[in-house]
Amino acid sequence: MDRPSRAEQVVDGPVHKAMLLDQRQSGELRRNHMGVQVIAAGEVLDTDVRPGQRAPDELLDLGDIGIPPLILGLLAQHWVKRSFEEGSKVRTHSGLTGAQVCRRLLESGGLNVGVESIGGQLTDHYDPRAKVMRLSEPVGNSSSVAAVAVAAHETGHAFQDAKGEFSFRLRTAMVPAVNFASNAWVMVLFLGIFARSVGLIQVAVALFAAVVAFSLVTLPVEIGASRRAMSMLTAQGILVPDEVPVARKVLTAAAFTYVVAALSSIYQLVLLYLSTRD
């Protein structure tokens, strides 16, 4: 029988009793006794790690948690930006600007919602508390297909609010708690890593779970608003048949960012949860 190529030293509790085990034995010990520190033979012991604690590199790999979602998010944002730029080059036959389309759709539904301007690019949103539609300059003042599509999408949220759709109401109700959780979970996570506390990381996981839930609730809200937008634009003749595929491409790219956000948050949540398990 071949001898194991590598042995590991085990330190049992505060007594620092050393034992020499092969890789299979040390692996079983790690799984069954979290309070036992296992290190490769010849390495220097970390005497700061006490029973019930785990070294930071045993808790989680921040690169695995942060880098893949970051890359996917950047790719999704690039697609949205490129789709909007391409759609901005196509002018609507109607000649209506995003703000005009927004007011026309709101009036057709009998909705008493204001339309305001907001700085930035693609910062457009509907504020359900103030009952106001806020459109950025590239959307509100442009008659491009992209601008009209984005304005109609935000108008779709106003209709969701007016009709009291469950998913929209649920997302709105979750906002205060999610705002707190999204700011707090990272601080609690790093505090847990610094303190080498699995318990604190579990609290961070619970907070982040609220962020994941919000992402999942957001999906039907955003997809529903885009579907309503396309339906209203075609039904009222604001877009001609040749313009419909361009508008759909812009809204599909925008919806994809929410899909990526949801999948990325689920991926991160799974890794965070597994980091607290043996």
N, C-alpha and C positions, 0 to 999 in steps of 0.2 A: 504493500500500500504506500502511495506517495505521501510524504510528509507535507503538511500545509506550508504554502510559500510564505505565509505571513501570520505572525501571532499577534494577539492584542492583550493589553494589560487592563485589568478590571480593578476599579477602586470602589470598594463597598462601603458607602456611608462615610461618616466623619472619621472613622478609625483609619481610613486609607489602607485597608488590607488588600494587598496585591495578589492577583491570581493570573496565571498564564493560560489563555484559552486559544483554540483555533478559531477560524472565521465563523464556522457554523455555530459553535457554542456561544461566541460573543453575540451573534445575531439573535439567537434565542433569548439571551440575557437582556438585550436591549428591549425586545418586545415585551418581556414579562416583568421587568423591573425598571420602571422609568427613573427611580431614584438612584440607580447605579450608573456610575460614569464609566464608559468604555473608551479607551484610547489605544492607538497603535503602539506596539512595543517600541520603546526608545523615545517617545514623545514626552514633552514636559507636561506634568499634570496642572490643570487649572483648579487651584484650590478654592477659587471663588464659587465654583459650582457645587451646591449642596444638595442633599437629597430633596426631591420634589421640584428641583429646578432643572432646566435644560439650557445648554449653551445656545447662543443665538443662531449659529449655523445649523443646529439641529431643529430649530423651530420652523424656519421657512427661508426660502430663497427669494429675496426681493426682486431679483432680475427676472425670474420665471413669472412672478406675479405681475410686474409692471411693464416689461418690454413688449411681449406679444400683443397685449391690448393696445399699447401705444402705437405700434406699427399699424395694426388694423384700423385704428381710429384715424391716423393720418392718411391712410389710403382712402378711407371712406370720405373724409373731408375733401381730399383732392378730387374725387369723382364728383362730389356735389359742386365744387367750385368750377370744374371744367364744364359740367352740364349746364350750370347757370350761365357761364360765359358764352357757350355755344347758343343757348336759347335766347340770350340777350341780343344776338345778332339778327334774330328773326323778328320782324315787326308784324303786329297783328293787322289784319285787314280792317278791323273795326276802328283802329286808331285810339282805343280807350287806354288810359293809363291804369296802373295797378290800383291807385286810389279811386279812380272812377269806377272801375269794375267792382271794387269792394263796396262802394256806396250803392251801386245798382243792385248787387246781390242782396245786400242787407235790406234795401227798400222792398225788393220783391218778396222777401220773407216777412216783412212787417216788423223787423227788429230795430229797436231804438238803441243803436250802438254808435259811438263816436269814432271818428277816424283821425288819427294824429300822425305827425312825423316823428321819427326817432333817428338819432345819429348811428353811424356805423354801417356795415354791410352785412346783409342777411341776419339782421338783428330783429326782424319782423316777428311780432307775436300778438296774441289776443290776451288782454287782461280781464279775466272774468270778474274780478272785484270791482274794477272801475267801469266795466262794460265799455272798454275802449279798444279799438284796433290801432296798433302802432306799426307803421310801415317805414322802412328805411328809404332813403332817397333813390337808390337804384331800383327799388320796387314801386314805390308810390308815384314817382314822377316819370316812369318809363312806360312806353307802350309796347314793349317787347313781349314775346310769348312767355319767356321765363318770368318776367315781372308779374304778368297777369296770372300765371299759374300759382306763384307764391302768394299773391294777394288773395286769390280764391281759396287757397288752402287755409290761410288764417281765418278767412270768413267762415270756413267750414267749422272751425272751433266755436265761433259765435253761435252757429246753429246747434251744435252739440250742447252748448250751455243753455240755450233757450228751450231746447226740447228735454233738458234734464237727463241726458244719457248717463247711465250708471257709471261707465268707465271714466267719463269726463269728470263727474262729480267726485268719484273716488280719488282720482289723481289730484284734483284740486284740494281735497281734504287732507291728502298725505303730504302736501308741500311743506308745511311748517316742521313736521317731525323729520322729514327727509333732509331738509336744509340743515337741521341740527346734526343728524346722523352723518351726513356727507362731510361735514367739517370736523366732527369729533372722532370718527373711527380711525383716521390716520394718526392722530395724536395718541390715542389709546394704544394703537398698534406699536408705535415706536417706543412708547413708555413700557409696554410689555416686553419688547425686545431688550431694552436697556436693563429692565429689572429681571430679565430671564424668567418671566412669569407666564405660564401657559394660561392661567386664569384671566389675566388682562387681555391676552390675545383672543381668548374666547369672547370677552366683552366686545372687542373690536369686530369680531366676526358677526356677532349679533347686530351691532350697529350697521355694518355693511350689508347685512341681509335686508335691512329696510331699504337701502339704496337699490339693491337688486330687485326687490318687489316693485319699487317705483318704476324701474326700467321696463319691467314686464307689463305693468298696468299702462304705461305710456304707449306701447306698441299698438294696441287696437284703437287708441285715441288718434294717433297720428295717421295710421293707415285709413281709418274711417274718414278723417278730415280730407285726405287726398282724394278718396273715392267720391265724396260729396262734391268736392271742387270740380272734378272732371265732369260729373253729371250736370252740375249747374252751368258750367261753361258751354257745354255742348247743347243742352236743352234750351238755353236762352240765345244761342247763336252768336255768342261772344267770340268763339273760336270756330274757324272753318275747318273742314276735314283735314286739310294739309297741315294745319297747325297743331292738331290733337296729339300726334306722336311726339312732337317736340315738347309739349307741355307735360305729357305723361313721363317722358324721360327725366325731366327736371324733378318731378315729384317722386319718381321711383328712386332716384339717387338720394333725395332727401330722406325718404323713408328707410333706405338702406342704412343710413347712419344710426338710426334708432335700433335697427336689428343688430348691427355690430355692437352698439353700446350694451344691449341686453345680453348678447352672447359673451362679450368680454367680461361683464360683471358676474355672470354665472361662473365662468372659468376662474375668475379671481376668488370668488366665494368658495368654490370647491377646494382650491389650493390652500386658502386660509384655514378652512375647516380641517383639512387633512393634516395641516401643520400642528394642530392641537391634539392629534391622535397619535398613539404609539405606532 
